[in-house]
Amino acid sequence: MDAEDLIKSCRAIKLSDEEEGRFSFKRSMKAKGEKIVAGCLIGKVLHTREVSIEGLKLAMSRVWKTSREVKIKKLGDNVFMFKFGSEVDKRSILVGGP
């Protein structure tokens, strides 16, 4: 599944009338969540073997040379969330890759 398919799938999620009444989020929670996600990128390592967070962090720090630390969290099979300490670093990675 590529990013566009994932976005389409997420947009298709709807709560039923019954479910809608069960969930309520304070505006401050929503704003805080948006702020956290804004500093993150999701990536998948295309390799047949399992990749360790430590190895990935070492490799990416050498390649990306960010001004601030990048925190990495494992989300699934070689799928990781990268949380950037700087918006400038995040934008630089989006433009320059990998």
Beta strands, then each sheet from edge to edge (+ up, - down):
strand 1: 40-44
strand 2: 70-76
strand 3: 79-84
sheet 1: 1+ 3- 2+
end
